[in-house]
């Protein structure tokens, strides 16, 4: 299965935030979007960074309570690992494993096209397992 096919099933909504905001805005947006990460972009196309719950935890460790007033640019991950929309989902798994990340923005051409998280991949795999189990049950029931 390709990333494009996975996005067709899950949708292409990407929780985003502008780069000129503070961590307080990030926390509010994460809550509104019910997300664990926000792609940082000023035009909804070009990826400037990503801010995750892990980045917030690192900021708390470094700055303490004053972290909420810090500019997003100081806390976000700037070197964002992305995947092309035409890649197989195994590429996403490999990237997540290799870079120890849970969110991978999807690009089409040079534009932001979606985001895949670990839960999306788990749901996909569970669906595959269910299909395999049903096929085996049908095979066994038919061979009697």
N, CA, C and O atoms as CSV, one atom per row, in Angstrom:
chain,resi,resn,atom,element,x,y,z
A,1,UNK,N,N,0.855,-1.179,0.000
A,1,UNK,CA,C,0.000,0.000,0.000
A,1,UNK,C,C,0.896,1.237,0.000
A,1,UNK,O,O,1.954,1.260,0.629
A,2,UNK,N,N,0.450,2.250,-0.713
A,2,UNK,CA,C,1.218,3.496,-0.781
A,2,UNK,C,C,0.718,4.497,0.264
A,2,UNK,O,O,-0.379,4.362,0.806
A,3,UNK,N,N,1.539,5.485,0.524
A,3,UNK,CA,C,1.171,6.582,1.416
A,3,UNK,C,C,-0.087,7.263,0.893
A,3,UNK,O,O,-0.967,7.634,1.671
A,4,UNK,N,N,-0.172,7.426,-0.419
A,4,UNK,CA,C,-1.331,8.072,-1.037
A,4,UNK,C,C,-2.620,7.314,-0.720
A,4,UNK,O,O,-3.642,7.923,-0.404
A,5,UNK,N,N,-2.568,5.996,-0.805
A,5,UNK,CA,C,-3.743,5.178,-0.501
A,5,UNK,C,C,-4.120,5.277,0.973
A,5,UNK,O,O,-5.303,5.332,1.310
A,6,UNK,N,N,-3.136,5.300,1.837
A,6,UNK,CA,C,-3.412,5.435,3.275
A,6,UNK,C,C,-4.088,6.776,3.562
A,6,UNK,O,O,-5.034,6.846,4.347
A,7,UNK,N,N,-3.598,7.834,2.922
A,7,UNK,CA,C,-4.194,9.160,3.129
A,7,UNK,C,C,-5.625,9.230,2.604
A,7,UNK,O,O,-6.455,9.951,3.158
A,8,UNK,N,N,-5.919,8.485,1.538
A,8,UNK,CA,C,-7.296,8.464,1.028
A,8,UNK,C,C,-8.249,7.951,2.092
A,8,UNK,O,O,-9.373,8.439,2.217
A,9,UNK,N,N,-7.801,6.970,2.852
A,9,UNK,CA,C,-8.639,6.405,3.910
A,9,UNK,C,C,-8.711,7.259,5.157
A,9,UNK,O,O,-9.770,7.355,5.777
A,10,UNK,N,N,-7.624,7.872,5.534
A,10,UNK,CA,C,-7.587,8.635,6.784
A,10,UNK,C,C,-7.901,10.111,6.598
A,10,UNK,O,O,-8.338,10.779,7.535
A,11,UNK,N,N,-7.685,10.615,5.412
A,11,UNK,CA,C,-7.896,12.036,5.149
A,11,UNK,C,C,-6.585,12.790,5.113
A,11,UNK,O,O,-5.551,12.294,5.561
A,12,UNK,N,N,-6.643,14.001,4.573
A,12,UNK,CA,C,-5.414,14.773,4.379
A,12,UNK,C,C,-5.287,15.951,5.333
A,12,UNK,O,O,-4.413,16.800,5.153
A,13,UNK,N,N,-6.154,16.016,6.356
A,13,UNK,CA,C,-6.047,17.114,7.315
A,13,UNK,C,C,-4.686,17.074,7.995
A,13,UNK,O,O,-4.242,16.026,8.463
A,14,UNK,N,N,-4.033,18.226,8.043
A,14,UNK,CA,C,-2.754,18.351,8.726
A,14,UNK,C,C,-2.878,19.469,9.753
A,14,UNK,O,O,-3.168,20.608,9.388
A,15,UNK,N,N,-2.662,19.164,11.034
A,15,UNK,CA,C,-2.666,20.230,12.029
A,15,UNK,C,C,-1.416,21.095,11.838
A,15,UNK,O,O,-0.291,20.599,11.901
A,16,UNK,N,N,-1.628,22.377,11.607
A,16,UNK,CA,C,-0.515,23.283,11.325
A,16,UNK,C,C,-0.549,24.483,12.268
A,16,UNK,O,O,-1.554,24.758,12.924
A,17,UNK,N,N,0.578,25.186,12.314
A,17,UNK,CA,C,0.691,26.417,13.088
A,17,UNK,C,C,1.724,27.317,12.421
A,17,UNK,O,O,2.674,26.839,11.800
A,18,UNK,N,N,1.527,28.624,12.558
A,18,UNK,CA,C,2.476,29.589,11.979
A,18,UNK,C,C,3.733,29.666,12.846
A,18,UNK,O,O,3.693,29.402,14.048
A,19,UNK,N,N,4.813,30.021,12.233
A,19,UNK,CA,C,6.119,30.035,12.908
A,19,UNK,C,C,6.317,31.227,13.842
A,19,UNK,O,O,7.241,31.215,14.655
A,20,UNK,N,N,5.476,32.251,13.747
A,20,UNK,CA,C,5.683,33.453,14.556
A,20,UNK,C,C,4.981,33.406,15.918
A,20,UNK,O,O,4.945,34.411,16.628
A,21,UNK,N,N,4.425,32.250,16.287
A,21,UNK,CA,C,3.670,32.146,17.533
A,21,UNK,C,C,4.529,31.575,18.661
A,21,UNK,O,O,5.666,31.157,18.446
A,22,UNK,N,N,3.958,31.566,19.870
A,22,UNK,CA,C,4.672,31.054,21.045
A,22,UNK,C,C,4.191,29.650,21.379
A,22,UNK,O,O,3.235,29.143,20.793
A,23,UNK,N,N,4.870,29.043,22.324
A,23,UNK,CA,C,4.491,27.704,22.748
A,23,UNK,C,C,3.091,27.700,23.347
A,23,UNK,O,O,2.381,26.700,23.234
A,24,UNK,N,N,2.683,28.784,23.976
A,24,UNK,CA,C,1.316,28.847,24.503
A,24,UNK,C,C,0.304,28.624,23.385
A,24,UNK,O,O,-0.686,27.918,23.577
A,25,UNK,N,N,0.544,29.216,22.229
A,25,UNK,CA,C,-0.325,29.011,21.069
A,25,UNK,C,C,-0.279,27.554,20.588
A,25,UNK,O,O,-1.296,26.990,20.184
A,26,UNK,N,N,0.896,26.967,20.639
A,26,UNK,CA,C,1.064,25.571,20.237
A,26,UNK,C,C,0.206,24.669,21.113
A,26,UNK,O,O,-0.517,23.807,20.614
A,27,UNK,N,N,0.292,24.876,22.418
A,27,UNK,CA,C,-0.467,24.052,23.366
A,27,UNK,C,C,-1.965,24.178,23.105
A,27,UNK,O,O,-2.691,23.184,23.125
A,28,UNK,N,N,-2.418,25.392,22.864
A,28,UNK,CA,C,-3.835,25.606,22.563
A,28,UNK,C,C,-4.232,24.915,21.260
A,28,UNK,O,O,-5.296,24.299,21.187
A,29,UNK,N,N,-3.388,25.011,20.231
A,29,UNK,CA,C,-3.712,24.411,18.936
A,29,UNK,C,C,-3.682,22.885,18.997
A,29,UNK,O,O,-4.503,22.221,18.364
A,30,UNK,N,N,-2.747,22.334,19.750
A,30,UNK,CA,C,-2.714,20.878,19.920
A,30,UNK,C,C,-4.024,20.392,20.524
A,30,UNK,O,O,-4.554,19.355,20.126
A,31,UNK,N,N,-4.542,21.149,21.489
A,31,UNK,CA,C,-5.801,20.788,22.136
A,31,UNK,C,C,-6.965,20.897,21.152
A,31,UNK,O,O,-7.794,19.991,21.073
A,32,UNK,N,N,-7.031,21.987,20.410
A,32,UNK,CA,C,-8.112,22.193,19.438
A,32,UNK,C,C,-8.112,21.088,18.383
A,32,UNK,O,O,-9.165,20.545,18.046
A,33,UNK,N,N,-6.941,20.760,17.868
A,33,UNK,CA,C,-6.831,19.769,16.798
A,33,UNK,C,C,-6.786,18.332,17.318
A,33,UNK,O,O,-6.789,17.383,16.534
A,34,UNK,N,N,-6.744,18.178,18.642
A,34,UNK,CA,C,-6.598,16.852,19.251
A,34,UNK,C,C,-5.448,16.099,18.602
A,34,UNK,O,O,-5.595,14.965,18.146
A,35,UNK,N,N,-4.295,16.768,18.574
A,35,UNK,CA,C,-3.119,16.236,17.890
A,35,UNK,C,C,-1.936,16.152,18.846
A,35,UNK,O,O,-1.943,16.757,19.919
A,36,UNK,N,N,-0.934,15.403,18.447
A,36,UNK,CA,C,0.290,15.294,19.223
A,36,UNK,C,C,1.444,16.031,18.570
A,36,UNK,O,O,2.549,16.080,19.110
A,37,UNK,N,N,1.178,16.608,17.395
A,37,UNK,CA,C,2.210,17.344,16.670
A,37,UNK,C,C,1.549,18.345,15.736
A,37,UNK,O,O,0.425,18.145,15.275
A,38,UNK,N,N,2.266,19.416,15.472
A,38,UNK,CA,C,1.821,20.434,14.528
A,38,UNK,C,C,2.935,20.675,13.517
A,38,UNK,O,O,4.102,20.801,13.888
A,39,UNK,N,N,2.576,20.736,12.265
A,39,UNK,CA,C,3.550,21.105,11.241
A,39,UNK,C,C,3.630,22.626,11.228
A,39,UNK,O,O,2.607,23.309,11.181
A,40,UNK,N,N,4.831,23.140,11.268
A,40,UNK,CA,C,5.048,24.587,11.271
A,40,UNK,C,C,5.181,25.042,9.824
A,40,UNK,O,O,6.076,24.615,9.095
A,41,UNK,N,N,4.262,25.923,9.431
A,41,UNK,CA,C,4.231,26.442,8.068
A,41,UNK,C,C,3.553,27.802,8.076
A,41,UNK,O,O,2.608,28.032,8.832
A,42,UNK,N,N,4.033,28.687,7.246
A,42,UNK,CA,C,3.417,30.007,7.166
A,42,UNK,C,C,2.495,30.137,5.957
A,42,UNK,O,O,1.762,31.118,5.832
A,43,UNK,N,N,2.534,29.132,5.055
A,43,UNK,CA,C,1.704,29.218,3.857
A,43,UNK,C,C,0.916,27.938,3.575
A,43,UNK,O,O,0.329,27.798,2.502
A,44,UNK,N,N,0.899,27.006,4.527
A,44,UNK,CA,C,0.215,25.708,4.395
A,44,UNK,C,C,0.780,24.825,3.291
A,44,UNK,O,O,0.151,23.840,2.906
A,45,UNK,N,N,1.954,25.165,2.781
A,45,UNK,CA,C,2.599,24.362,1.734
A,45,UNK,C,C,4.029,23.998,2.108
A,45,UNK,O,O,4.401,22.825,2.093
A,46,UNK,N,N,4.828,25.006,2.444
A,46,UNK,CA,C,6.244,24.793,2.751
A,46,UNK,C,C,6.406,24.464,4.239
A,46,UNK,O,O,5.918,25.189,5.106
A,47,UNK,N,N,7.098,23.362,4.513
A,47,UNK,CA,C,7.327,22.923,5.884
A,47,UNK,C,C,8.556,23.637,6.444
A,47,UNK,O,O,9.657,23.506,5.910
A,48,UNK,N,N,8.355,24.392,7.523
A,48,UNK,CA,C,9.457,25.084,8.195
A,48,UNK,C,C,9.992,24.276,9.376
A,48,UNK,O,O,11.148,24.422,9.771
A,49,UNK,N,N,9.133,23.425,9.930
A,49,UNK,CA,C,9.512,22.618,11.079
A,49,UNK,C,C,8.324,21.803,11.543
A,49,UNK,O,O,7.266,21.785,10.914
A,50,UNK,N,N,8.529,21.125,12.668
A,50,UNK,CA,C,7.454,20.378,13.309
A,50,UNK,C,C,7.638,20.532,14.810
A,50,UNK,O,O,8.764,20.534,15.308
A,51,UNK,N,N,6.544,20.660,15.520
A,51,UNK,CA,C,6.603,20.744,16.980
A,51,UNK,C,C,5.758,19.609,17.530
A,51,UNK,O,O,4.578,19.482,17.201
A,52,UNK,N,N,6.366,18.793,18.363
A,52,UNK,CA,C,5.696,17.629,18.926
A,52,UNK,C,C,5.655,17.737,20.444
A,52,UNK,O,O,6.284,18.610,21.042
A,53,UNK,N,N,4.907,16.837,21.044
A,53,UNK,CA,C,4.864,16.786,22.504
A,53,UNK,C,C,6.266,16.565,23.068
A,53,UNK,O,O,6.595,17.074,24.140
A,54,UNK,N,N,7.075,15.818,22.356
A,54,UNK,CA,C,8.457,15.557,22.786
A,54,UNK,C,C,9.284,16.849,22.789
A,54,UNK,O,O,10.104,17.060,23.683
A,55,UNK,N,N,9.068,17.714,21.785
A,55,UNK,CA,C,9.761,19.008,21.747
A,55,UNK,C,C,9.346,19.867,22.945
A,55,UNK,O,O,10.171,20.571,23.528
A,56,UNK,N,N,8.076,19.802,23.303
A,56,UNK,CA,C,7.583,20.571,24.451
A,56,UNK,C,C,8.234,20.059,25.734
A,56,UNK,O,O,8.630,20.853,26.588
A,57,UNK,N,N,8.346,18.749,25.872
A,57,UNK,CA,C,8.991,18.168,27.053
A,57,UNK,C,C,10.456,18.607,27.138
A,57,UNK,O,O,10.948,18.924,28.221
A,58,UNK,N,N,11.148,18.626,26.004
A,58,UNK,CA,C,12.546,19.094,25.998
A,58,UNK,C,C,12.624,20.567,26.395
A,58,UNK,O,O,13.526,20.973,27.128
A,59,UNK,N,N,11.669,21.364,25.904
A,59,UNK,CA,C,11.632,22.778,26.252
A,59,UNK,C,C,11.406,22.982,27.737
A,59,UNK,O,O,12.021,23.857,28.345
A,60,UNK,N,N,10.528,22.180,28.329
A,60,UNK,CA,C,10.293,22.267,29.779
A,60,UNK,C,C,11.563,21.934,30.553
A,60,UNK,O,O,11.884,22.586,31.547
A,61,UNK,N,N,12.276,20.922,30.093
A,61,UNK,CA,C,13.523,20.533,30.757
A,61,UNK,C,C,14.558,21.659,30.681
A,61,UNK,O,O,15.268,21.922,31.651
A,62,UNK,N,N,14.638,22.313,29.537
A,62,UNK,CA,C,15.628,23.362,29.318
A,62,UNK,C,C,15.251,24.690,29.966
A,62,UNK,O,O,16.085,25.326,30.610
A,63,UNK,N,N,13.989,25.114,29.797
A,63,UNK,CA,C,13.568,26.463,30.208
A,63,UNK,C,C,12.652,26.503,31.429
A,63,UNK,O,O,12.361,27.581,31.948
A,64,UNK,N,N,12.206,25.362,31.882
A,64,UNK,CA,C,11.283,25.351,33.012
A,64,UNK,C,C,9.940,25.950,32.622
A,64,UNK,O,O,9.508,25.833,31.475
A,65,UNK,N,N,9.293,26.581,33.569
A,65,UNK,CA,C,7.953,27.140,33.345
A,65,UNK,C,C,7.940,28.281,32.335
A,65,UNK,O,O,6.893,28.584,31.762
A,66,UNK,N,N,9.056,28.902,32.114
A,66,UNK,CA,C,9.125,30.011,31.164
A,66,UNK,C,C,9.000,29.560,29.706
A,66,UNK,O,O,8.962,30.389,28.796
A,67,UNK,N,N,8.937,28.273,29.495
A,67,UNK,CA,C,8.884,27.747,28.136
A,67,UNK,C,C,7.632,28.205,27.381
A,67,UNK,O,O,7.674,28.335,26.158
A,68,UNK,N,N,6.526,28.451,28.081
A,68,UNK,CA,C,5.278,28.804,27.380
A,68,UNK,C,C,5.379,30.126,26.631
A,68,UNK,O,O,4.624,30.358,25.687
A,69,UNK,N,N,6.296,30.994,27.038
A,69,UNK,CA,C,6.457,32.276,26.363
A,69,UNK,C,C,7.549,32.253,25.295
A,69,UNK,O,O,7.798,33.262,24.635
A,70,UNK,N,N,8.194,31.110,25.130
A,70,UNK,CA,C,9.269,31.002,24.138
A,70,UNK,C,C,8.693,30.983,22.725
A,70,UNK,O,O,7.629,30.409,22.492
A,71,UNK,N,N,9.397,31.609,21.784
A,71,UNK,CA,C,8.959,31.537,20.388
A,71,UNK,C,C,9.022,30.097,19.877
A,71,UNK,O,O,9.940,29.346,20.206
A,72,UNK,N,N,8.066,29.744,19.099
A,72,UNK,CA,C,7.987,28.411,18.515
A,72,UNK,C,C,9.265,28.050,17.761
A,72,UNK,O,O,9.711,26.903,17.793
A,73,UNK,N,N,9.846,29.030,17.088
A,73,UNK,CA,C,11.067,28.781,16.299
A,73,UNK,C,C,12.216,28.228,17.145
A,73,UNK,O,O,13.076,27.510,16.635
A,74,UNK,N,N,12.231,28.566,18.447
A,74,UNK,CA,C,13.305,28.091,19.322
A,74,UNK,C,C,13.095,26.655,19.783
A,74,UNK,O,O,14.038,26.013,20.245
A,75,UNK,N,N,11.882,26.147,19.667
A,75,UNK,CA,C,11.557,24.835,20.218
A,75,UNK,C,C,11.287,23.760,19.164
A,75,UNK,O,O,11.427,22.568,19.437
A,76,UNK,N,N,10.903,24.183,17.970
A,76,UNK,CA,C,10.511,23.215,16.945
A,76,UNK,C,C,11.721,22.455,16.407
A,76,UNK,O,O,12.860,22.914,16.494
A,77,UNK,N,N,11.442,21.301,15.860
A,77,UNK,CA,C,12.443,20.533,15.132
A,77,UNK,C,C,12.496,21.099,13.725
A,77,UNK,O,O,11.487,21.126,13.021
A,78,UNK,N,N,13.666,21.548,13.320
A,78,UNK,CA,C,13.801,22.215,12.018
A,78,UNK,C,C,14.105,21.242,10.886
A,78,UNK,O,O,13.673,21.452,9.753
A,79,UNK,N,N,14.838,20.193,11.186
A,79,UNK,CA,C,15.172,19.195,10.164
A,79,UNK,C,C,14.079,18.128,10.161
A,79,UNK,O,O,14.187,17.108,10.842
A,80,UNK,N,N,13.042,18.378,9.393
A,80,UNK,CA,C,11.863,17.519,9.400
A,80,UNK,C,C,12.044,16.360,8.427
A,80,UNK,O,O,12.394,16.552,7.262
A,81,UNK,N,N,11.801,15.166,8.928
A,81,UNK,CA,C,11.815,13.965,8.095
A,81,UNK,C,C,10.456,13.882,7.420
A,81,UNK,O,O,9.426,13.887,8.093
A,82,UNK,N,N,10.446,13.806,6.095
A,82,UNK,CA,C,9.202,13.734,5.333
A,82,UNK,C,C,9.218,12.504,4.435
A,82,UNK,O,O,10.247,11.855,4.244
A,83,UNK,N,N,8.051,12.208,3.895
A,83,UNK,CA,C,7.930,11.100,2.945
A,83,UNK,C,C,7.132,11.587,1.745
A,83,UNK,O,O,6.194,12.370,1.890
A,84,UNK,N,N,7.506,11.122,0.570
A,84,UNK,CA,C,6.771,11.455,-0.651
A,84,UNK,C,C,5.474,10.654,-0.684
A,84,UNK,O,O,5.435,9.501,-0.253
A,85,UNK,N,N,4.439,11.260,-1.186
A,85,UNK,CA,C,3.110,10.659,-1.221
A,85,UNK,C,C,3.064,9.347,-2.011
A,85,UNK,O,O,2.170,8.531,-1.785
A,86,UNK,N,N,3.994,9.132,-2.919
A,86,UNK,CA,C,3.988,7.926,-3.753
A,86,UNK,C,C,4.795,6.767,-3.179
A,86,UNK,O,O,4.851,5.693,-3.778
A,87,UNK,N,N,5.415,6.977,-2.029
A,87,UNK,CA,C,6.216,5.927,-1.407
A,87,UNK,C,C,5.311,4.873,-0.765
A,87,UNK,O,O,4.164,5.166,-0.428
A,88,UNK,N,N,5.816,3.651,-0.594
A,88,UNK,CA,C,5.044,2.641,0.145
A,88,UNK,C,C,5.047,2.960,1.641
A,88,UNK,O,O,5.950,3.635,2.135
A,89,UNK,N,N,4.045,2.476,2.347
A,89,UNK,CA,C,3.991,2.794,3.780
A,89,UNK,C,C,5.138,2.139,4.556
A,89,UNK,O,O,5.448,2.556,5.672
A,90,UNK,N,N,5.757,1.131,3.980
A,90,UNK,CA,C,6.922,0.541,4.638
A,90,UNK,C,C,8.051,1.569,4.760
A,90,UNK,O,O,8.867,1.491,5.679
A,91,UNK,N,N,8.097,2.516,3.848
A,91,UNK,CA,C,9.092,3.591,3.926
A,91,UNK,C,C,8.842,4.445,5.160
A,91,UNK,O,O,9.784,4.859,5.835
A,92,UNK,N,N,7.574,4.710,5.455
A,92,UNK,CA,C,7.228,5.500,6.638
A,92,UNK,C,C,7.661,4.764,7.900
A,92,UNK,O,O,8.245,5.363,8.803
A,93,UNK,N,N,7.378,3.481,7.959
A,93,UNK,CA,C,7.798,2.677,9.113
A,93,UNK,C,C,9.308,2.717,9.293
A,93,UNK,O,O,9.808,2.863,10.408
A,94,UNK,N,N,10.027,2.587,8.188
A,94,UNK,CA,C,11.483,2.627,8.237
A,94,UNK,C,C,11.976,3.981,8.752
A,94,UNK,O,O,12.880,4.037,9.586
A,95,UNK,N,N,11.382,5.077,8.254
A,95,UNK,CA,C,11.779,6.413,8.703
A,95,UNK,C,C,11.508,6.605,10.191
A,95,UNK,O,O,12.341,7.146,10.918
A,96,UNK,N,N,10.342,6.159,10.635
A,96,UNK,CA,C,9.995,6.294,12.051
A,96,UNK,C,C,10.967,5.520,12.925
A,96,UNK,O,O,11.395,6.004,13.973
A,97,UNK,N,N,11.310,4.327,12.494
A,97,UNK,CA,C,12.234,3.500,13.259
A,97,UNK,C,C,13.647,4.091,13.250
A,97,UNK,O,O,14.288,4.198,14.296
A,98,UNK,N,N,14.114,4.466,12.087
A,98,UNK,CA,C,15.477,4.976,11.949
A,98,UNK,C,C,15.695,6.285,12.702
A,98,UNK,O,O,16.755,6.494,13.292
A,99,UNK,N,N,14.692,7.169,12.683
A,99,UNK,CA,C,14.836,8.490,13.296
A,99,UNK,C,C,14.180,8.594,14.671
A,99,UNK,O,O,14.237,9.643,15.313
A,100,UNK,N,N,13.559,7.507,15.120
A,100,UNK,CA,C,12.880,7.473,16.433
A,100,UNK,C,C,11.840,8.586,16.542
A,100,UNK,O,O,11.844,9.367,17.494
A,101,UNK,N,N,10.949,8.646,15.551
A,101,UNK,CA,C,9.900,9.662,15.502
A,101,UNK,C,C,8.538,8.990,15.361
A,101,UNK,O,O,8.442,7.821,14.986
A,102,UNK,N,N,7.491,9.747,15.669
A,102,UNK,CA,C,6.127,9.215,15.597
A,102,UNK,C,C,5.256,9.909,14.553
A,102,UNK,O,O,4.137,9.465,14.295
A,103,UNK,N,N,5.748,10.987,13.952
A,103,UNK,CA,C,4.980,11.766,12.982
A,103,UNK,C,C,5.837,12.029,11.757
A,103,UNK,O,O,6.987,12.456,11.867
A,104,UNK,N,N,5.261,11.769,10.580
A,104,UNK,CA,C,5.990,12.013,9.338
A,104,UNK,C,C,5.078,12.794,8.387
A,104,UNK,O,O,4.096,12.247,7.886
A,105,UNK,N,N,5.394,14.062,8.136
A,105,UNK,CA,C,4.627,14.823,7.146
A,105,UNK,C,C,4.818,14.225,5.750
A,105,UNK,O,O,5.883,13.709,5.410
A,106,UNK,N,N,3.763,14.314,4.965
A,106,UNK,CA,C,3.757,13.793,3.598
A,106,UNK,C,C,3.845,14.966,2.634
A,106,UNK,O,O,3.145,15.967,2.784
A,107,UNK,N,N,4.713,14.825,1.648
A,107,UNK,CA,C,4.840,15.878,0.642
A,107,UNK,C,C,4.481,15.333,-0.727
A,107,UNK,O,O,4.710,14.164,-1.038
A,108,UNK,N,N,3.914,16.210,-1.530
A,108,UNK,CA,C,3.632,15.901,-2.924
A,108,UNK,C,C,4.257,17.022,-3.727
A,108,UNK,O,O,3.846,18.178,-3.626
A,109,UNK,N,N,5.251,16.674,-4.523
A,109,UNK,CA,C,6.060,17.721,-5.144
A,109,UNK,C,C,6.867,18.367,-4.031
A,109,UNK,O,O,7.680,17.712,-3.380
A,110,UNK,N,N,6.639,19.639,-3.819
A,110,UNK,CA,C,7.310,20.335,-2.707
A,110,UNK,C,C,6.311,20.830,-1.672
A,110,UNK,O,O,6.666,21.587,-0.768
A,111,UNK,N,N,5.050,20.397,-1.809
A,111,UNK,CA,C,3.987,20.919,-0.951
A,111,UNK,C,C,3.538,19.887,0.086
A,111,UNK,O,O,3.559,18.681,-0.160
A,112,UNK,N,N,3.139,20.390,1.237
A,112,UNK,CA,C,2.580,19.578,2.304
A,112,UNK,C,C,1.266,18.959,1.826
A,112,UNK,O,O,0.376,19.663,1.350
A,113,UNK,N,N,1.155,17.622,1.958
A,113,UNK,CA,C,-0.026,16.933,1.445
A,113,UNK,C,C,-0.744,16.102,2.501
A,113,UNK,O,O,-1.842,15.606,2.248
A,114,UNK,N,N,-0.150,15.941,3.675
A,114,UNK,CA,C,-0.752,15.128,4.724
A,114,UNK,C,C,0.245,14.864,5.826
A,114,UNK,O,O,1.352,15.402,5.819
A,115,UNK,N,N,-0.148,14.038,6.769
A,115,UNK,CA,C,0.751,13.622,7.842
A,115,UNK,C,C,0.339,12.223,8.276
A,115,UNK,O,O,-0.848,11.903,8.332
A,116,UNK,N,N,1.319,11.405,8.578
A,116,UNK,CA,C,1.067,10.049,9.057
A,116,UNK,C,C,1.701,9.918,10.428
A,116,UNK,O,O,2.841,10.329,10.649
A,117,UNK,N,N,0.939,9.336,11.346
A,117,UNK,CA,C,1.497,9.079,12.673
A,117,UNK,C,C,1.490,7.580,12.947
A,117,UNK,O,O,0.923,6.798,12.184
A,118,UNK,N,N,2.113,7.203,14.020
A,118,UNK,CA,C,2.250,5.788,14.354
A,118,UNK,C,C,0.877,5.115,14.492
A,118,UNK,O,O,0.712,3.969,14.076
A,119,UNK,N,N,-0.091,5.802,15.062
A,119,UNK,CA,C,-1.422,5.225,15.233
A,119,UNK,C,C,-2.068,4.907,13.876
A,119,UNK,O,O,-2.762,3.899,13.745
A,120,UNK,N,N,-1.847,5.750,12.881
A,120,UNK,CA,C,-2.368,5.480,11.542
A,120,UNK,C,C,-1.834,4.147,11.017
A,120,UNK,O,O,-2.570,3.367,10.411
A,121,UNK,N,N,-0.552,3.898,11.256
A,121,UNK,CA,C,0.066,2.663,10.768
A,121,UNK,C,C,-0.432,1.454,11.547
A,121,UNK,O,O,-0.620,0.380,10.975
A,122,UNK,N,N,-0.646,1.620,12.840
A,122,UNK,CA,C,-1.173,0.525,13.655
A,122,UNK,C,C,-2.590,0.175,13.196
A,122,UNK,O,O,-2.919,-1.001,13.041
A,123,UNK,N,N,-3.423,1.186,12.980
A,123,UNK,CA,C,-4.790,0.943,12.504
A,123,UNK,C,C,-4.776,0.226,11.152
A,123,UNK,O,O,-5.555,-0.700,10.924
A,124,UNK,N,N,-3.895,0.657,10.273
A,124,UNK,CA,C,-3.784,0.018,8.965
A,124,UNK,C,C,-3.405,-1.452,9.118
A,124,UNK,O,O,-4.010,-2.324,8.495
A,125,UNK,N,N,-2.418,-1.718,9.936
A,125,UNK,CA,C,-1.959,-3.112,10.118
A,125,UNK,C,C,-3.039,-3.971,10.758
A,125,UNK,O,O,-3.210,-5.129,10.374
A,126,UNK,N,N,-3.771,-3.430,11.724
A,126,UNK,CA,C,-4.858,-4.185,12.339
A,126,UNK,C,C,-5.928,-4.533,11.302
A,126,UNK,O,O,-6.493,-5.627,11.328
A,127,UNK,N,N,-6.200,-3.601,10.395
A,127,UNK,CA,C,-7.144,-3.876,9.314
A,127,UNK,C,C,-6.666,-5.003,8.425
A,127,UNK,O,O,-7.453,-5.858,8.020
A,128,UNK,N,N,-5.365,-5.010,8.117
A,128,UNK,CA,C,-4.796,-6.088,7.303
A,128,UNK,C,C,-4.913,-7.429,8.018
A,128,UNK,O,O,-5.257,-8.438,7.403
A,129,UNK,N,N,-4.629,-7.439,9.307
A,129,UNK,CA,C,-4.704,-8.680,10.087
A,129,UNK,C,C,-6.132,-9.217,10.107
A,129,UNK,O,O,-6.346,-10.423,9.995
A,130,UNK,N,N,-7.101,-8.325,10.250
A,130,UNK,CA,C,-8.505,-8.742,10.257
A,130,UNK,C,C,-8.898,-9.354,8.910
A,130,UNK,O,O,-9.589,-10.372,8.866
A,131,UNK,N,N,-8.457,-8.735,7.817
A,131,UNK,CA,C,-8.743,-9.283,6.493
A,131,UNK,C,C,-8.114,-10.662,6.315
A,131,UNK,O,O,-8.741,-11.571,5.770
A,132,UNK,N,N,-6.880,-10.812,6.775
A,132,UNK,CA,C,-6.195,-12.102,6.677
A,132,UNK,C,C,-6.917,-13.167,7.496
A,132,UNK,O,O,-7.086,-14.298,7.042
A,133,UNK,N,N,-7.341,-12.802,8.699
A,133,UNK,CA,C,-8.048,-13.748,9.563
A,133,UNK,C,C,-9.370,-14.170,8.936
A,133,UNK,O,O,-9.725,-15.348,8.966
A,134,UNK,N,N,-10.098,-13.217,8.371
A,134,UNK,CA,C,-11.369,-13.542,7.724
A,134,UNK,C,C,-11.163,-14.441,6.506
A,134,UNK,O,O,-11.955,-15.351,6.260
A,135,UNK,N,N,-10.104,-14.186,5.750
A,135,UNK,CA,C,-9.803,-15.023,4.582
A,135,UNK,C,C,-9.471,-16.449,5.017
A,135,UNK,O,O,-9.900,-17.411,4.379
A,136,UNK,N,N,-8.716,-16.585,6.092
A,136,UNK,CA,C,-8.380,-17.922,6.602
A,136,UNK,C,C,-9.625,-18.639,7.116
A,136,UNK,O,O,-9.793,-19.835,6.878
A,137,UNK,N,N,-10.490,-17.924,7.813
A,137,UNK,CA,C,-11.732,-18.528,8.311
A,137,UNK,C,C,-12.589,-19.002,7.142
A,137,UNK,O,O,-13.145,-20.100,7.176
A,138,UNK,N,N,-12.693,-18.180,6.122
A,138,UNK,CA,C,-13.483,-18.555,4.939
A,138,UNK,C,C,-12.873,-19.766,4.244
A,138,UNK,O,O,-13.597,-20.641,3.769
A,139,UNK,N,N,-11.554,-19.819,4.182
A,139,UNK,CA,C,-10.867,-20.957,3.554
A,139,UNK,C,C,-11.128,-22.237,4.337
A,139,UNK,O,O,-11.462,-23.270,3.758
A,140,UNK,N,N,-10.974,-22.162,5.667
A,140,UNK,CA,C,-11.183,-23.329,6.513
A,140,UNK,C,C,-12.637,-23.778,6.451
A,140,UNK,O,O,-12.915,-24.973,6.348
A,141,UNK,N,N,-13.565,-22.831,6.513
A,141,UNK,CA,C,-14.993,-23.175,6.454
A,141,UNK,C,C,-15.344,-23.795,5.094
A,141,UNK,O,O,-16.208,-24.670,5.020
A,142,UNK,N,N,-14.702,-23.362,4.053
A,142,UNK,CA,C,-14.978,-23.890,2.705
A,142,UNK,C,C,-14.348,-25.231,2.436
A,142,UNK,O,O,-14.786,-25.948,1.536
A,143,UNK,N,N,-13.328,-25.592,3.193
A,143,UNK,CA,C,-12.630,-26.855,2.926
A,143,UNK,C,C,-13.227,-28.023,3.682
A,143,UNK,O,O,-12.731,-29.143,3.559
A,144,UNK,N,N,-14.264,-27.805,4.450
A,144,UNK,CA,C,-14.917,-28.908,5.179
A,144,UNK,C,C,-15.848,-29.684,4.315
A,144,UNK,O,O,-16.470,-30.639,4.781
